[in-house]
């Protein structure tokens, strides 16, 4: 087994653990580079319209600088949907259930509608749902010359998590369609206001 294979196996083993609820993770996750996986039980997969895949994570991502800053503060903090692909995916999948509406992430200077945001109240509802329903596990990258992106890519290819869009050989067509619908809604929001 090569050093790279060992790193990937170690990451897969650690990230398979369903981890901690988000509120608990903030005090247990170290501010170091690494990978994170977002998990949920079968009922949440069904609520999202996804086929249950035996406890595998919904999403795997990397934090080049700090797992705390990237995974917890950005992805689970209210008001951050426009800067988080994970939040945009959950928003699109939960659009009807949570009554979420897309808008430009920067209403004063609308554009880049695929990076849509949500109104404050909608963003807060999404954050509440995510914090109540999701769990997170982390893998801290050991001191090595191996680039984190390569380990992340190998883990995504091994598991094909349904919320991952980039690097995923098994892209979810429904997810792409509902994200486009939210982006179109953000574009319409700007158009209605003559922006």
N, C-alpha and C positions, 0 to 999 in steps of 0.2 A: 504494500500500500504506500502510495506517495504521500508526501507531506500535505499536498493539496487535498487528496482524497480523505486523509485523516481530518483535516479542517472541516470539510463538507460533512462527513459522517458525524463529527462532534456537534456541528451546528444543527443538523437534522435531529439528532437525539435531544438536544436541549430545547429546540423550538417546538418539538412535538408536545412537550408539556403544555398543558392548557393555561399555565401561568396564573396570574393574579387579576382580580378585578382592578379596573383602572384606578380607582381611588386609593387602593393599597399600593399599587405599583409606584406611585410617585415617591414614596418613602423607601422603596426597596431597589429601585433601578439606579445603577451607577452612571455618572455622566462620562461615559467612555464610548468609543466607536464600537459598532457591532450591528447585529441583525435583530429584528423583532418580528414576531408573528402575532396576528390578531385572530383570536379564536371565539367561537360561540357554540352553543349547543344546537341540537338538531331543530328545535322549534324556531330558533332565530334564522337558520338557513331557510326553513320553509317560509317564514315571514318575509324574507328577502327574495323569495321566488327562485331559490337556488336548490339544486339537487344535493342532498346530504352526501358527503364524501368521507364517512367513517371517522370523523373527528380530526381531519386535517385542518390546517388553518385557512381562514378566509383570505388572508393577505400576508405577504412577507415583504419586508422592506429593509433598507439599510440606513444607518446613521453614521456618517463619516466622522462627525465630531463628538456628538453626545446623544446617547439614547434618550436621555431625559428631555432634552430640548426638542429633538425631532419627533419622537413617537408620542410622548405624553403631552407636551405643551402645544405642539402644532396640530396634531391629528385629533386630539380630544378636547382642545380648548374652543369655547364658543367664539364666533366671529372669525374663524379661520378657514371656512370652507373654500374660499377663493384661492387659498394657498396650499391646499391639501387635496391631492388626487383621491386619497382614501375617503375623505369627507364628501367629495363630489360624487363618488360612486355610491356611498351609502345614501346620500340625499336623493340621487336618481332612483335607486331601488326602493326607497321608502316614500317617494313623492306623494303618492295617494294616501297611504296609511297615516302619515304625519302632516298632511296638507302643507307640503313645502312648495315654494315658488322660487324659480330661478331669477336672478337679476345680475347685472354686471358686478364683478367683485369690487370695482371702484366706480360707484355710481356717478361721481363727479367727472370722471374721464373714462366712459365706457369703451370697451374693446376687448379683444381676446375672449370672446364669449364662451369658448370651450372651457375656460377657467372661471366659470360662473360662480357667483356667491349666492348668499341667501339673505333675505331681510333679517334683522336682529332677532325677532321673535322666533322665526323659523330656525335660525341657526341655534338658538337656545334649546328648542325642542329636539333638534338632531343631537346636540351634545348630551342632553339628558338621556335620550334613547341609547346612544353609544356607551355612555358611562354605566348605564344599568344593565345592558345586555352583552357587552363584549369583555373579553379578557385578553391579557397580553403576556407573552413570554419573550425573553430576550436571550441573546447569545453575545457575550462580550468577546470581541476579537482579541486573540492573544498577540503578543509581540511577534510579528512575522513579516516577511517581505511580500507575502501574498496580498494582492489588492482585494479589498472588501467586495467590490463590485463582482469579482469573479466567483466568490463564494455565494453571494446573493443570487447570481444568475444560475448557478448549479442547483441551489435549493429550490428556486422557482421552477426550474425545468423538472426537478424530481417530483414536486408536488402539484404543479399547475394550479395554484390557488385561484379561485374564480374572480376575486376582486383585482388581482394583478392584471394589468393590461400589457405593459411593456415586458419584454423578455419571456412572455408566456406563450408556449406553443398551442395552448388550448384556450384561446380568447373566447369570452362569453359574448355571443352576439346580442343577447337581450340587454346585457349591461351597456354595451356600446350604443344600442338604440335609445335606451332611456337617458343616457348621458347626453346624446345629441338633442333629445327633446328638451332637456333642461337648458342646454346651450341656446336652443332656438327661443325658448321662453325669455332668457336673458337678453337676446338680441331684440325680441319684440318689446321688452320693457324699455329699452333705449329708444327704439323707433317710436313708440307711443309718446315719448317725451320730447321727440324731435332732436335727439342727441346722436 
